[in-house]
Amino acid sequence: MSHLVRYLQDRKAGKGNPGDLFLTLLPAAFSAFALIWPQTILAVLPLVLGSLLLMDGVGKLPLAITGLREQFPGMIPLTLSAIVPIVLGAILVFNPFAAVRIAVMVFGGALVADGASDLATVILEKRAGASAVGSGPAL
């Protein structure tokens, strides 16, 4: 909005900057597109994230290879930090929809486990509190 206001003010003064108008229209168009077709935006995210993971893993691969050759003490975590992003990135790039579905399922499972853990904690604390009240010193 600030670019639109600036453009309108400059236009009244006779020197409107088309860059300000562009910086108003482009985000507005993207916002409208995202509101109307959110599934399209969601379809692109796994590809972008997968590509980033692939680049990260490939960037660490020379370090991992050197670590394995030189027998560095931290070679196993270093190798895993290169291989895991490559594998996950490849899965996201080559099968983005299944990967997103699995990620949502894992997230849902984690929420169920978190809720079950909270419930168990509350039940155990109530039992511990009830037994502590009954075993207090007699007056």
C-alpha positions as CSV (number, residue, x, y, z in Angstrom):
1,M,0.0,0.0,0.0
2,S,2.9,2.4,0.7
3,H,4.1,2.1,-2.9
4,L,0.6,2.9,-4.1
5,V,0.3,6.0,-1.9
6,R,3.7,7.1,-2.9
7,Y,2.9,6.6,-6.6
8,L,-0.4,8.6,-6.3
9,Q,1.3,11.4,-4.4
10,D,4.2,11.6,-7.0
11,R,1.7,11.4,-9.9
12,K,-0.2,14.4,-8.5
13,A,3.2,16.2,-8.4
14,G,3.7,15.2,-12.1
15,K,6.5,12.7,-11.6
16,G,5.0,9.3,-10.8
17,N,7.5,6.5,-10.7
18,P,6.3,3.4,-12.6
19,G,8.4,1.3,-10.3
20,D,6.1,2.1,-7.3
21,L,3.1,1.2,-9.4
22,F,4.8,-2.1,-10.3
23,L,5.6,-2.8,-6.7
24,T,1.9,-2.3,-5.9
25,L,0.4,-4.3,-8.7
26,L,2.7,-7.4,-8.5
27,P,2.1,-8.3,-4.9
28,A,-1.6,-7.5,-5.2
29,A,-1.9,-9.8,-8.2
30,F,0.0,-12.5,-6.4
31,S,-2.2,-12.1,-3.4
32,A,-5.3,-12.4,-5.5
33,F,-3.9,-15.4,-7.3
34,A,-3.1,-17.1,-3.9
35,L,-6.6,-16.4,-2.6
36,I,-8.3,-17.7,-5.6
37,W,-6.1,-20.7,-6.4
38,P,-4.3,-21.7,-3.1
39,Q,-3.8,-25.2,-4.3
40,T,-1.5,-24.0,-7.1
41,I,0.8,-22.2,-4.5
42,L,0.8,-25.3,-2.4
43,A,1.7,-27.5,-5.3
44,V,4.8,-25.4,-5.9
45,L,6.1,-25.4,-2.3
46,P,7.3,-29.0,-2.3
47,L,9.2,-28.4,-5.5
48,V,10.9,-25.4,-4.1
49,L,11.7,-27.0,-0.7
50,G,12.9,-30.2,-2.4
51,S,15.2,-28.1,-4.7
52,L,16.6,-26.3,-1.6
53,L,17.2,-29.6,0.2
54,L,19.0,-31.0,-2.9
55,M,21.2,-28.0,-3.2
56,D,22.1,-28.2,0.5
57,G,22.9,-31.9,0.4
58,V,24.9,-31.6,-2.8
59,G,26.8,-28.7,-1.3
60,K,27.8,-30.8,1.7
61,L,28.7,-33.9,-0.3
62,P,32.3,-32.9,-1.0
63,L,32.8,-32.3,2.7
64,A,31.3,-35.7,3.5
65,I,33.5,-37.4,1.0
66,T,36.6,-35.7,2.4
67,G,35.5,-36.7,5.9
68,L,35.1,-40.3,4.9
69,R,38.5,-40.4,3.1
70,E,40.3,-38.7,6.0
71,Q,38.4,-40.7,8.7
72,F,37.4,-37.6,10.6
73,P,35.8,-38.2,14.0
74,G,32.5,-36.6,13.0
75,M,32.3,-38.3,9.6
76,I,29.1,-40.2,10.3
77,P,26.9,-37.1,11.2
78,L,28.6,-35.2,8.4
79,T,27.8,-37.9,5.9
80,L,24.2,-38.1,7.1
81,S,23.8,-34.3,6.9
82,A,24.6,-34.6,3.2
83,I,22.7,-37.8,2.3
84,V,19.5,-37.2,4.2
85,P,18.7,-33.8,2.5
86,I,19.6,-35.3,-0.9
87,V,17.2,-38.2,-0.4
88,L,14.4,-36.0,1.0
89,G,14.9,-33.4,-1.6
90,A,14.7,-36.0,-4.4
91,I,11.5,-37.4,-3.0
92,L,10.0,-33.9,-2.8
93,V,11.0,-33.0,-6.3
94,F,10.1,-36.3,-8.0
95,N,6.9,-37.0,-6.0
96,P,5.8,-33.8,-4.4
97,F,2.1,-34.6,-3.7
98,A,2.8,-37.9,-2.0
99,A,5.5,-36.3,0.1
100,V,3.2,-33.5,1.2
101,R,0.5,-36.1,2.1
102,I,3.0,-38.1,4.2
103,A,4.3,-34.9,5.9
104,V,0.7,-33.9,6.9
105,M,0.1,-37.4,8.2
106,V,3.3,-37.3,10.2
107,F,2.3,-33.9,11.6
108,G,-1.1,-35.2,12.5
109,G,0.5,-38.3,14.2
110,A,2.8,-36.0,16.2
111,L,-0.2,-33.9,17.3
112,V,-2.0,-37.1,18.5
113,A,1.1,-38.3,20.3
114,D,1.5,-34.9,21.9
115,G,-2.1,-34.9,23.1
116,A,-1.8,-38.4,24.4
117,S,1.3,-37.4,26.3
118,D,-0.4,-34.4,27.8
119,L,-3.4,-36.5,28.9
120,A,-1.1,-39.2,30.5
121,T,0.8,-36.4,32.3
122,V,-2.4,-34.9,33.7
123,I,-3.7,-38.3,34.8
124,L,-0.4,-39.3,36.5
125,E,-0.2,-35.9,38.3
126,K,-3.7,-36.2,39.6
127,R,-3.0,-39.8,40.9
128,A,0.2,-38.6,42.5
129,G,-1.5,-35.6,44.0
130,A,-4.4,-37.7,45.4
131,S,-2.1,-40.3,47.0
132,A,0.0,-37.5,48.5
133,V,-3.0,-35.9,50.1
134,G,-4.0,-39.2,51.7
135,S,-0.6,-40.0,53.1
136,G,0.0,-36.6,54.8
137,P,0.8,-36.3,58.5
138,A,-2.1,-36.9,60.9
139,L,-3.1,-34.0,63.1
